[in-house]
Amino acid sequence: MTLDIAAELLGLLSDTDTEPRPNDQLEALTLAVAADLPVLLWGEPGIGKTAALHQLAESLGLPLTTVIASVHEPTDFSGLPVIGADPAVHGVPMAPPDWAVRLVREGRGLLFLDELSTAPPAVQAALLRLVLERRVGALRLPPGIRIVAAANPRASAADGWDLSAPLANRFVHLQWTHEHDVVVRGLGGTWPRAALPRLDPAGLKDAVAYARRAVCGLLAVRPTLVHQLPKSETRRGGAWASPRTWDMALRLIAFGTAAGASRDVLSLLVRGVVGDGPGLELLAAMDRMELPDPESLLADPATAVLPDRGDLRQAALDGVVAAVRNRLDRERWDAAWDLLVRALETGAPDLVVVPATTLASLRQDGWPVPPTIERLAGVVTMSQRAVPETVAA
């Protein structure tokens, strides 16, 4: 009777709900899962990595198979040799373990490789084929299987090892941290809901073209980024740039673009495959791709749509001034002033200071001062060549 009451109480404690809630790391995880890329969650013990995977599997309606990598032998992943009646004729097949057979029987599911950083080098080597080719012995896992792993940093792992470079280079590395509000609300009975991203069917081709243009455009001008094997063993166990991970980055950008993912989510994913340095360069290149065409802005300043983000708006205005400098005439010069007024009306005033000062220095003798400059005089100190003392005052 006492145990029955205890079981009832435990049931009440485990009776929790979920709710839609913005969460960048959870969105990054589900996007990588949708893109069919192996994900590795890094975080301190007790941070909630395992709980997140259980909740993810439940939300997606996928059976979860958990394999503790450190307590298995290499043959549990590469297959156990089974000698048949005539090995000389039929060879020696590699029999898969029972968990792999169950996954194939289900046809879909989430394979969770836990405690990856405590797996010795021999086991890590055996995992290479599983993670990349989805093969366990002679068995190939079906396309409906997704792979997610979890690991603790070596300093906090029980008898931890650095991940080998070949194994690390096969994962999307996500740093898993706790958010105070999420934990408090979750302990109160409501956790964030994991959901696969909704992809826009009409935008799939454009998303692929955009991703290819972003990655290829960067690597064309920065060839040294194609392959950067870190010098230290510890850094080799994380995200680093290689042709494999650039291909992963391309896939993640395409999926993120088709799903309308935020820049913060794309940043987590891109840096999680090629590393912080190359990843930030790629993000900067993507930002430049999204800048409006300076000639389009000059053609119709009154209705021009400028980026909302301050750094992108500044870059767009600088691009307009550079375009005027490259092909300088009075009509384009006047249009640039109209555009600066537009920027002043729709954004932070300080962003027009540098472009206005540069534009003022381009004035040619005999060009009258545009009336629009008076609207900028209170914000920007103009060059005497462009603004008479009466206007500047």
NORRABEL-V302264 format. One record per residue. N is the residue number from 1. RES is the residue in one letter. PHI is phi in whole degrees, 0 to 359 (none if undefined). Layout:
# NORRABEL-V302264
N:RES:PHI, N:RES:PHI
This chain:
# NORRABEL-V302264
1:M:none, 2:T:299, 3:L:292, 4:D:295, 5:I:294, 6:A:298, 7:A:295, 8:E:296, 9:L:295, 10:L:297, 11:G:296, 12:L:296, 13:L:294, 14:S:272, 15:D:277, 16:T:243, 17:D:238, 18:T:233, 19:E:214, 20:P:295, 21:R:205, 22:P:301, 23:N:206, 24:D:299, 25:Q:290, 26:L:290, 27:E:294, 28:A:296, 29:L:297, 30:T:293, 31:L:291, 32:A:294, 33:V:295, 34:A:298, 35:A:282, 36:D:60, 37:L:245, 38:P:296, 39:V:243, 40:L:237, 41:L:269, 42:W:257, 43:G:185, 44:E:294, 45:P:303, 46:G:80, 47:I:281, 48:G:108, 49:K:295, 50:T:295, 51:A:299, 52:A:296, 53:L:291, 54:H:296, 55:Q:292, 56:L:297, 57:A:299, 58:E:293, 59:S:294, 60:L:273, 61:G:69, 62:L:251, 63:P:294, 64:L:254, 65:T:244, 66:T:257, 67:V:234, 68:I:278, 69:A:301, 70:S:288, 71:V:258, 72:H:249, 73:E:271, 74:P:305, 75:T:293, 76:D:291, 77:F:247, 78:S:272, 79:G:104, 80:L:262, 81:P:298, 82:V:236, 83:I:278, 84:G:267, 85:A:292, 86:D:220, 87:P:301, 88:A:293, 89:V:262, 90:H:260, 91:G:78, 92:V:244, 93:P:290, 94:M:257, 95:A:284, 96:P:280, 97:P:287, 98:D:296, 99:W:294, 100:A:291, 101:V:297, 102:R:297, 103:L:298, 104:V:295, 105:R:295, 106:E:291, 107:G:84, 108:R:205, 109:G:158, 110:L:243, 111:L:266, 112:F:252, 113:L:265, 114:D:268, 115:E:54, 116:L:295, 117:S:284, 118:T:259, 119:A:280, 120:P:293, 121:P:306, 122:A:296, 123:V:289, 124:Q:301, 125:A:297, 126:A:291, 127:L:284, 128:L:304, 129:R:290, 130:L:297, 131:V:289, 132:L:273, 133:E:258, 134:R:61, 135:R:248, 136:V:235, 137:G:62, 138:A:271, 139:L:260, 140:R:252, 141:L:290, 142:P:290, 143:P:299, 144:G:284, 145:I:265, 146:R:246, 147:I:246, 148:V:229, 149:A:237, 150:A:221, 151:A:208, 152:N:260, 153:P:305, 154:R:304, 155:A:294, 156:S:246, 157:A:270, 158:A:286, 159:D:53, 160:G:281, 161:W:234, 162:D:290, 163:L:292, 164:S:292, 165:A:301, 166:P:298, 167:L:287, 168:A:299, 169:N:286, 170:R:259, 171:F:246, 172:V:271, 173:H:268, 174:L:240, 175:Q:281, 176:W:260, 177:T:235, 178:H:262, 179:E:250, 180:H:305, 181:D:296, 182:V:296, 183:V:296, 184:V:297, 185:R:291, 186:G:295, 187:L:296, 188:G:281, 189:G:118, 190:T:226, 191:W:252, 192:P:297, 193:R:266, 194:A:273, 195:A:215, 196:L:295, 197:P:294, 198:R:269, 199:L:268, 200:D:278, 201:P:301, 202:A:286, 203:G:251, 204:L:295, 205:K:296, 206:D:295, 207:A:295, 208:V:295, 209:A:297, 210:Y:295, 211:A:297, 212:R:295, 213:R:296, 214:A:294, 215:V:290, 216:C:293, 217:G:297, 218:L:290, 219:L:291, 220:A:294, 221:V:259, 222:R:230, 223:P:298, 224:T:291, 225:L:278, 226:V:300, 227:H:218, 228:Q:225, 229:L:284, 230:P:299, 231:K:281, 232:S:270, 233:E:298, 234:T:296, 235:R:289, 236:R:293, 237:G:277, 238:G:242, 239:A:277, 240:W:208, 241:A:279, 242:S:205, 243:P:307, 244:R:297, 245:T:285, 246:W:293, 247:D:295, 248:M:295, 249:A:298, 250:L:300, 251:R:295, 252:L:293, 253:I:294, 254:A:298, 255:F:294, 256:G:297, 257:T:293, 258:A:294, 259:A:266, 260:G:69, 261:A:292, 262:S:286, 263:R:296, 264:D:296, 265:V:293, 266:L:299, 267:S:296, 268:L:301, 269:L:286, 270:V:295, 271:R:292, 272:G:283, 273:V:245, 274:V:253, 275:G:97, 276:D:295, 277:G:299, 278:P:300, 279:G:296, 280:L:293, 281:E:296, 282:L:294, 283:L:297, 284:A:295, 285:A:296, 286:M:294, 287:D:298, 288:R:295, 289:M:295, 290:E:273, 291:L:291, 292:P:292, 293:D:293, 294:P:304, 295:E:293, 296:S:293, 297:L:294, 298:L:291, 299:A:291, 300:D:212, 301:P:298, 302:A:295, 303:T:247, 304:A:299, 305:V:254, 306:L:260, 307:P:301, 308:D:283, 309:R:295, 310:G:302, 311:D:293, 312:L:287, 313:R:296, 314:Q:300, 315:A:295, 316:A:295, 317:L:294, 318:D:298, 319:G:296, 320:V:295, 321:V:297, 322:A:296, 323:A:295, 324:V:295, 325:R:298, 326:N:292, 327:R:221, 328:L:271, 329:D:211, 330:R:295, 331:E:299, 332:R:290, 333:W:298, 334:D:297, 335:A:297, 336:A:295, 337:W:295, 338:D:300, 339:L:292, 340:L:295, 341:V:296, 342:R:301, 343:A:296, 344:L:295, 345:E:284, 346:T:244, 347:G:203, 348:A:292, 349:P:298, 350:D:294, 351:L:287, 352:V:266, 353:V:298, 354:V:295, 355:P:300, 356:A:293, 357:T:297, 358:T:294, 359:L:296, 360:A:298, 361:S:290, 362:L:270, 363:R:298, 364:Q:264, 365:D:302, 366:G:93, 367:W:281, 368:P:289, 369:V:284, 370:P:298, 371:P:302, 372:T:296, 373:I:298, 374:E:300, 375:R:285, 376:L:260, 377:A:298, 378:G:284, 379:V:250, 380:V:240, 381:T:275, 382:M:276, 383:S:294, 384:Q:299, 385:R:290, 386:A:256, 387:V:235, 388:P:295, 389:E:301, 390:T:295, 391:V:284, 392:A:297, 393:A:289
